[in-house]
Amino acid sequence: MPMRITFIILITLLTRTTFAQWTNLTSGTSEWLRAVWFTHADTGFVVGFNGKIIKTVDAGVNWIPQTSNTTNHLQGVFFITSSTGWAVGNGGTIIKTTDGGTNWTSQTCPINNAILHQPFFLDPNNGYIAGESGACLKTTNGGLTWTTMTITSGNGKVSLFFNNLTTGYISGLGFADAIIKTTDGGSTWSNVYSNNVEEFSSICFTSANNGFAVSSQTGKIASTNNAGSSWNTQSSGASSLYSIKFPSTSTGFAVGGFPSSSSIVTTTNGGVSWSPQISSTTQPLFGVFFVNNSLGYAVGQNGAIIKTTNGGVGIKEYEQNDLFSVYPNPCNNNFSIVSTIPVNKIKLFDSNGKCVKEQMTFDSKPIATFDLANGIYFLEITSDKGTARKKLIIQAD
């Protein structure tokens, strides 16, 4: 006889794939968080709207507000050493710290009211900034002075990556020269990828030849294996992607989902294929950073910060779509499951991996959830056919 149980299902069961393990961190802010950077495993920085900068020294357990001396939206952050870093944003904001975020001082942007998205430094002196409407900048003295690089005017260039002092790439927002390249340190630029649709919001390279760019418009991933001479695109399965990071040549992560969801995709074969991971938040994500292949962070809307310590990979799942169904969606104070075969065990885990409910025997009665806080949970169902998991949200009135 079918058994019933009560809950919210957000996605279907995964078919012989992996179950992502990301956990929510408490940021202490509701600002939109745009970028994240870690200088080592325990110490990291997050920047966001209204001049928000927060810092952790205990791997995300606590986040300490920093005095940024600006109320402009901050869009990007980059540290070249544990003490020296830059943050950039709207209104031509460029700020620098040389003491690990204790103090931030303003630097002069040569373009009034520029919207700056991403800083990138090769050493403490040589750096670049990508911004909208052609606002791309270069410094050779650590930001004491910034000069404008000459690129096609009017194009929104929001991400950049340099392999060395001479060769670099900038990606942009849906223009004919969506990706451009320099081989002379930014003095001249040439178009290497044309696309009037894709908004390539983030670009990175894993070697001199291999690079990737992600689209916030369609979620597609463009890749090159010949230093930008040609590019191929593939679907990531996400509706939009805003940031990409490769902690190694084979392992990479990209995040997005704006405006309505959270998306994480990963590759372990150098970008040949990408697989979705289950996020522990429903908030769209804008920035991602991995310290190594296992330890990573992502940040997003409404103060969202999530963390993984195992590359987002967990236990294997088995295809059970024809055997189980779970409803309603969303769940209020109880949940129901319909099963076509006997269920041996049901467990419910919170977003931190803690088992909060477990049942070894079942009847047709709904199971109450009034004793659980609103949030994301994971339902694990074990039968003679194997184990299946589903992502759930409890959303009581």
DOROKE-433624 format. One record per residue (C-alpha): residue number from 1; residue in one letter; x, y, z. Coordinates in steps of 0.25 Angstrom, whole numbers. Layout:
% DOROKE-433624
<vexpa NUM,"A",<X,Y,Z>> ...
END
This chain:
% DOROKE-433624
<vexpa 1,"M",<0,0,0>> <vexpa 2,"P",<6,14,-4>> <vexpa 3,"M",<11,22,8>> <vexpa 4,"R",<9,37,9>> <vexpa 5,"I",<18,47,16>> <vexpa 6,"T",<18,63,16>> <vexpa 7,"F",<29,72,10>> <vexpa 8,"I",<34,82,-2>> <vexpa 9,"I",<42,77,-14>> <vexpa 10,"L",<50,86,-22>> <vexpa 11,"I",<57,77,-31>> <vexpa 12,"T",<56,63,-36>> <vexpa 13,"L",<64,52,-31>> <vexpa 14,"L",<78,51,-37>> <vexpa 15,"T",<81,39,-46>> <vexpa 16,"R",<94,32,-42>> <vexpa 17,"T",<101,45,-39>> <vexpa 18,"T",<106,52,-27>> <vexpa 19,"F",<99,60,-16>> <vexpa 20,"A",<105,73,-13>> <vexpa 21,"Q",<109,77,1>> <vexpa 22,"W",<109,92,3>> <vexpa 23,"T",<105,99,16>> <vexpa 24,"N",<100,112,19>> <vexpa 25,"L",<108,122,27>> <vexpa 26,"T",<103,134,35>> <vexpa 27,"S",<108,147,28>> <vexpa 28,"G",<102,157,38>> <vexpa 29,"T",<97,165,26>> <vexpa 30,"S",<85,166,16>> <vexpa 31,"E",<93,173,5>> <vexpa 32,"W",<95,167,-8>> <vexpa 33,"L",<109,161,-8>> <vexpa 34,"R",<116,161,-21>> <vexpa 35,"A",<130,155,-19>> <vexpa 36,"V",<138,147,-10>> <vexpa 37,"W",<153,145,-8>> <vexpa 38,"F",<161,137,2>> <vexpa 39,"T",<176,139,5>> <vexpa 40,"H",<177,126,11>> <vexpa 41,"A",<168,115,17>> <vexpa 42,"D",<163,123,29>> <vexpa 43,"T",<164,137,24>> <vexpa 44,"G",<155,143,14>> <vexpa 45,"F",<147,155,9>> <vexpa 46,"V",<134,158,3>> <vexpa 47,"V",<129,171,-4>> <vexpa 48,"G",<115,176,-7>> <vexpa 49,"F",<105,187,-9>> <vexpa 50,"N",<106,200,-1>> <vexpa 51,"G",<121,199,2>> <vexpa 52,"K",<119,186,9>> <vexpa 53,"I",<132,178,13>> <vexpa 54,"I",<132,167,22>> <vexpa 55,"K",<144,158,27>> <vexpa 56,"T",<146,145,33>> <vexpa 57,"V",<158,139,40>> <vexpa 58,"D",<152,126,45>> <vexpa 59,"A",<147,120,31>> <vexpa 60,"G",<134,127,31>> <vexpa 61,"V",<129,124,45>> <vexpa 62,"N",<129,139,48>> <vexpa 63,"W",<129,151,38>> <vexpa 64,"I",<134,164,43>> <vexpa 65,"P",<129,177,36>> <vexpa 66,"Q",<141,185,31>> <vexpa 67,"T",<141,201,29>> <vexpa 68,"S",<141,203,14>> <vexpa 69,"N",<140,218,14>> <vexpa 70,"T",<130,217,3>> <vexpa 71,"T",<115,215,1>> <vexpa 72,"N",<116,212,-14>> <vexpa 73,"H",<112,198,-18>> <vexpa 74,"L",<125,189,-18>> <vexpa 75,"Q",<126,179,-29>> <vexpa 76,"G",<139,172,-29>> <vexpa 77,"V",<151,169,-19>> <vexpa 78,"F",<165,163,-22>> <vexpa 79,"F",<177,161,-12>> <vexpa 80,"I",<191,159,-17>> <vexpa 81,"T",<197,156,-3>> <vexpa 82,"S",<190,153,10>> <vexpa 83,"S",<191,168,14>> <vexpa 84,"T",<190,175,0>> <vexpa 85,"G",<177,176,-8>> <vexpa 86,"W",<167,184,-16>> <vexpa 87,"A",<152,186,-17>> <vexpa 88,"V",<145,193,-28>> <vexpa 89,"G",<131,197,-31>> <vexpa 90,"N",<121,208,-35>> <vexpa 91,"G",<124,222,-36>> <vexpa 92,"G",<138,220,-40>> <vexpa 93,"T",<141,214,-27>> <vexpa 94,"I",<155,208,-25>> <vexpa 95,"I",<160,205,-11>> <vexpa 96,"K",<172,198,-6>> <vexpa 97,"T",<177,192,7>> <vexpa 98,"T",<191,188,11>> <vexpa 99,"D",<188,183,25>> <vexpa 100,"G",<179,172,22>> <vexpa 101,"G",<166,180,22>> <vexpa 102,"T",<168,188,35>> <vexpa 103,"N",<168,201,27>> <vexpa 104,"W",<164,204,12>> <vexpa 105,"T",<168,216,5>> <vexpa 106,"S",<163,222,-8>> <vexpa 107,"Q",<170,222,-21>> <vexpa 108,"T",<167,232,-33>> <vexpa 109,"C",<159,226,-44>> <vexpa 110,"P",<162,234,-57>> <vexpa 111,"I",<147,232,-62>> <vexpa 112,"N",<136,239,-55>> <vexpa 113,"N",<125,231,-49>> <vexpa 114,"A",<131,218,-56>> <vexpa 115,"I",<124,205,-52>> <vexpa 116,"L",<136,196,-49>> <vexpa 117,"H",<134,181,-47>> <vexpa 118,"Q",<147,173,-46>> <vexpa 119,"P",<161,176,-42>> <vexpa 120,"F",<173,167,-46>> <vexpa 121,"F",<187,168,-41>> <vexpa 122,"L",<200,160,-46>> <vexpa 123,"D",<208,166,-35>> <vexpa 124,"P",<207,177,-25>> <vexpa 125,"N",<210,188,-35>> <vexpa 126,"N",<204,183,-48>> <vexpa 127,"G",<189,182,-49>> <vexpa 128,"Y",<176,184,-57>> <vexpa 129,"I",<161,187,-55>> <vexpa 130,"A",<150,183,-64>> <vexpa 131,"G",<137,192,-64>> <vexpa 132,"E",<125,195,-72>> <vexpa 133,"S",<124,205,-84>> <vexpa 134,"G",<139,203,-88>> <vexpa 135,"A",<144,207,-74>> <vexpa 136,"C",<156,198,-74>> <vexpa 137,"L",<168,203,-66>> <vexpa 138,"K",<183,199,-63>> <vexpa 139,"T",<193,202,-53>> <vexpa 140,"T",<208,200,-52>> <vexpa 141,"N",<210,205,-38>> <vexpa 142,"G",<200,198,-29>> <vexpa 143,"G",<189,208,-32>> <vexpa 144,"L",<196,221,-29>> <vexpa 145,"T",<192,225,-43>> <vexpa 146,"W",<182,218,-52>> <vexpa 147,"T",<182,220,-67>> <vexpa 148,"T",<171,217,-77>> <vexpa 149,"M",<173,205,-87>> <vexpa 150,"T",<168,208,-101>> <vexpa 151,"I",<157,197,-105>> <vexpa 152,"T",<145,198,-113>> <vexpa 153,"S",<137,209,-107>> <vexpa 154,"G",<123,207,-102>> <vexpa 155,"N",<124,192,-99>> <vexpa 156,"G",<122,187,-85>> <vexpa 157,"K",<135,179,-81>> <vexpa 158,"V",<133,173,-67>> <vexpa 159,"S",<143,162,-65>> <vexpa 160,"L",<158,160,-69>> <vexpa 161,"F",<169,150,-67>> <vexpa 162,"F",<184,152,-70>> <vexpa 163,"N",<193,140,-71>> <vexpa 164,"N",<206,149,-70>> <vexpa 165,"L",<210,163,-72>> <vexpa 166,"T",<207,163,-87>> <vexpa 167,"T",<196,154,-90>> <vexpa 168,"G",<182,156,-84>> <vexpa 169,"Y",<167,155,-88>> <vexpa 170,"I",<155,163,-85>> <vexpa 171,"S",<140,158,-86>> <vexpa 172,"G",<128,167,-87>> <vexpa 173,"L",<113,168,-89>> <vexpa 174,"G",<107,164,-102>> <vexpa 175,"F",<114,172,-112>> <vexpa 176,"A",<121,168,-125>> <vexpa 177,"D",<135,167,-118>> <vexpa 178,"A",<130,159,-106>> <vexpa 179,"I",<144,155,-103>> <vexpa 180,"I",<156,163,-106>> <vexpa 181,"K",<171,159,-105>> <vexpa 182,"T",<184,167,-103>> <vexpa 183,"T",<198,162,-105>> <vexpa 184,"D",<205,175,-101>> <vexpa 185,"G",<201,178,-87>> <vexpa 186,"G",<188,185,-91>> <vexpa 187,"S",<193,195,-101>> <vexpa 188,"T",<185,189,-112>> <vexpa 189,"W",<174,179,-112>> <vexpa 190,"S",<168,170,-123>> <vexpa 191,"N",<154,163,-124>> <vexpa 192,"V",<155,148,-122>> <vexpa 193,"Y",<141,144,-120>> <vexpa 194,"S",<128,151,-126>> <vexpa 195,"N",<115,149,-120>> <vexpa 196,"N",<103,159,-119>> <vexpa 197,"V",<95,151,-109>> <vexpa 198,"E",<104,145,-98>> <vexpa 199,"E",<108,154,-87>> <vexpa 200,"F",<121,148,-82>> <vexpa 201,"S",<121,152,-68>> <vexpa 202,"S",<134,144,-64>> <vexpa 203,"I",<146,139,-70>> <vexpa 204,"C",<158,131,-66>> <vexpa 205,"F",<169,123,-71>> <vexpa 206,"T",<176,110,-66>> <vexpa 207,"S",<188,111,-75>> <vexpa 208,"A",<193,119,-86>> <vexpa 209,"N",<184,112,-96>> <vexpa 210,"N",<172,107,-88>> <vexpa 211,"G",<161,117,-84>> <vexpa 212,"F",<147,119,-80>> <vexpa 213,"A",<136,129,-80>> <vexpa 214,"V",<122,128,-74>> <vexpa 215,"S",<109,135,-78>> <vexpa 216,"S",<100,143,-69>> <vexpa 217,"Q",<90,143,-81>> <vexpa 218,"T",<88,128,-84>> <vexpa 219,"G",<97,121,-75>> <vexpa 220,"K",<106,115,-86>> <vexpa 221,"I",<121,113,-84>> <vexpa 222,"A",<130,117,-95>> <vexpa 223,"S",<144,110,-95>> <vexpa 224,"T",<157,111,-103>> <vexpa 225,"N",<169,102,-104>> <vexpa 226,"N",<177,110,-113>> <vexpa 227,"A",<179,123,-106>> <vexpa 228,"G",<166,129,-111>> <vexpa 229,"S",<168,127,-126>> <vexpa 230,"S",<155,119,-126>> <vexpa 231,"W",<144,117,-116>> <vexpa 232,"N",<133,106,-114>> <vexpa 233,"T",<121,108,-105>> <vexpa 234,"Q",<113,97,-97>> <vexpa 235,"S",<101,98,-89>> <vexpa 236,"S",<103,97,-74>> <vexpa 237,"G",<89,94,-70>> <vexpa 238,"A",<88,107,-62>> <vexpa 239,"S",<79,118,-66>> <vexpa 240,"S",<90,128,-63>> <vexpa 241,"L",<105,128,-58>> <vexpa 242,"Y",<112,140,-52>> <vexpa 243,"S",<125,135,-47>> <vexpa 244,"I",<135,124,-50>> <vexpa 245,"K",<147,119,-43>> <vexpa 246,"F",<157,107,-46>> <vexpa 247,"P",<165,103,-33>> <vexpa 248,"S",<173,94,-42>> <vexpa 249,"T",<174,91,-57>> <vexpa 250,"S",<164,79,-56>> <vexpa 251,"T",<154,84,-46>> <vexpa 252,"G",<145,97,-47>> <vexpa 253,"F",<133,103,-42>> <vexpa 254,"A",<123,113,-47>> <vexpa 255,"V",<111,120,-40>> <vexpa 256,"G",<99,128,-43>> <vexpa 257,"G",<84,126,-44>> <vexpa 258,"F",<79,141,-44>> <vexpa 259,"P",<68,146,-44>> <vexpa 260,"S",<60,134,-37>> <vexpa 261,"S",<69,123,-33>> <vexpa 262,"S",<83,118,-28>> <vexpa 263,"S",<92,110,-38>> <vexpa 264,"I",<105,103,-36>> <vexpa 265,"V",<112,95,-47>> <vexpa 266,"T",<125,87,-47>> <vexpa 267,"T",<135,80,-55>> <vexpa 268,"T",<146,70,-52>> <vexpa 269,"N",<151,68,-66>> <vexpa 270,"G",<156,81,-70>> <vexpa 271,"G",<143,87,-75>> <vexpa 272,"V",<139,75,-84>> <vexpa 273,"S",<126,73,-77>> <vexpa 274,"W",<119,81,-66>> <vexpa 275,"S",<110,75,-55>> <vexpa 276,"P",<100,82,-46>> <vexpa 277,"Q",<101,82,-31>> <vexpa 278,"I",<91,85,-21>> <vexpa 279,"S",<92,98,-14>> <vexpa 280,"S",<89,100,1>> <vexpa 281,"T",<82,114,-2>> <vexpa 282,"T",<71,118,-12>> <vexpa 283,"Q",<78,132,-13>> <vexpa 284,"P",<84,135,-27>> <vexpa 285,"L",<100,134,-26>> <vexpa 286,"F",<109,145,-32>> <vexpa 287,"G",<123,141,-27>> <vexpa 288,"V",<131,128,-25>> <vexpa 289,"F",<145,125,-19>> <vexpa 290,"F",<152,112,-16>> <vexpa 291,"V",<164,111,-8>> <vexpa 292,"N",<167,97,-13>> <vexpa 293,"N",<159,86,-20>> <vexpa 294,"S",<151,84,-7>> <vexpa 295,"L",<150,97,1>> <vexpa 296,"G",<141,107,-6>> <vexpa 297,"Y",<131,119,-4>> <vexpa 298,"A",<120,125,-12>> <vexpa 299,"V",<113,138,-9>> <vexpa 300,"G",<100,144,-14>> <vexpa 301,"Q",<87,152,-12>> <vexpa 302,"N",<82,156,2>> <vexpa 303,"G",<95,153,9>> <vexpa 304,"A",<96,139,5>> <vexpa 305,"I",<109,132,7>> <vexpa 306,"I",<111,117,5>> <vexpa 307,"K",<122,108,8>> <vexpa 308,"T",<127,94,4>> <vexpa 309,"T",<139,86,10>> <vexpa 310,"N",<138,74,0>> <vexpa 311,"G",<137,81,-14>> <vexpa 312,"G",<121,80,-12>> <vexpa 313,"V",<122,65,-14>> <vexpa 314,"G",<115,55,-5>> <vexpa 315,"I",<108,41,-6>> <vexpa 316,"K",<103,35,-18>> <vexpa 317,"E",<89,35,-22>> <vexpa 318,"Y",<80,25,-30>> <vexpa 319,"E",<69,27,-39>> <vexpa 320,"Q",<56,25,-32>> <vexpa 321,"N",<47,35,-39>> <vexpa 322,"D",<37,24,-43>> <vexpa 323,"L",<37,19,-29>> <vexpa 324,"F",<35,31,-20>> <vexpa 325,"S",<27,44,-21>> <vexpa 326,"V",<28,55,-10>> <vexpa 327,"Y",<18,67,-8>> <vexpa 328,"P",<13,77,-6>> <vexpa 329,"N",<22,88,-11>> <vexpa 330,"P",<24,96,-2>> <vexpa 331,"C",<22,89,11>> <vexpa 332,"N",<16,96,23>> <vexpa 333,"N",<14,87,36>> <vexpa 334,"N",<15,73,30>> <vexpa 335,"F",<19,65,18>> <vexpa 336,"S",<14,53,10>> <vexpa 337,"I",<21,43,1>> <vexpa 338,"V",<15,33,-9>> <vexpa 339,"S",<23,20,-11>> <vexpa 340,"T",<20,8,-20>> <vexpa 341,"I",<30,-1,-12>> <vexpa 342,"P",<32,-3,3>> <vexpa 343,"V",<41,8,9>> <vexpa 344,"N",<51,3,19>> <vexpa 345,"K",<56,16,25>> <vexpa 346,"I",<54,31,24>> <vexpa 347,"K",<64,42,29>> <vexpa 348,"L",<63,57,28>> <vexpa 349,"F",<76,65,28>> <vexpa 350,"D",<77,80,30>> <vexpa 351,"S",<86,88,21>> <vexpa 352,"N",<98,86,30>> <vexpa 353,"G",<97,70,29>> <vexpa 354,"K",<91,68,43>> <vexpa 355,"C",<80,57,43>> <vexpa 356,"V",<68,64,49>> <vexpa 357,"K",<57,53,47>> <vexpa 358,"E",<58,38,45>> <vexpa 359,"Q",<47,27,44>> <vexpa 360,"M",<49,12,42>> <vexpa 361,"T",<34,9,41>> <vexpa 362,"F",<23,16,34>> <vexpa 363,"D",<8,17,32>> <vexpa 364,"S",<-1,26,24>> <vexpa 365,"K",<-1,38,34>> <vexpa 366,"P",<6,51,30>> <vexpa 367,"I",<19,54,38>> <vexpa 368,"A",<19,67,45>> <vexpa 369,"T",<30,78,43>> <vexpa 370,"F",<25,89,52>> <vexpa 371,"D",<37,86,61>> <vexpa 372,"L",<47,90,50>> <vexpa 373,"A",<51,103,46>> <vexpa 374,"N",<48,109,32>> <vexpa 375,"G",<59,106,22>> <vexpa 376,"I",<65,96,12>> <vexpa 377,"Y",<66,81,16>> <vexpa 378,"F",<69,68,9>> <vexpa 379,"L",<60,56,10>> <vexpa 380,"E",<67,42,9>> <vexpa 381,"I",<58,30,5>> <vexpa 382,"T",<64,16,6>> <vexpa 383,"S",<58,4,0>> <vexpa 384,"D",<62,-10,-5>> <vexpa 385,"K",<65,-3,-19>> <vexpa 386,"G",<75,7,-12>> <vexpa 387,"T",<76,21,-6>> <vexpa 388,"A",<70,33,-12>> <vexpa 389,"R",<70,48,-8>> <vexpa 390,"K",<62,60,-11>> <vexpa 391,"K",<64,75,-7>> <vexpa 392,"L",<53,80,1>> <vexpa 393,"I",<49,94,7>> <vexpa 394,"I",<40,95,19>> <vexpa 395,"Q",<33,108,19>> <vexpa 396,"A",<23,109,30>> <vexpa 397,"D",<14,121,32>> 
END
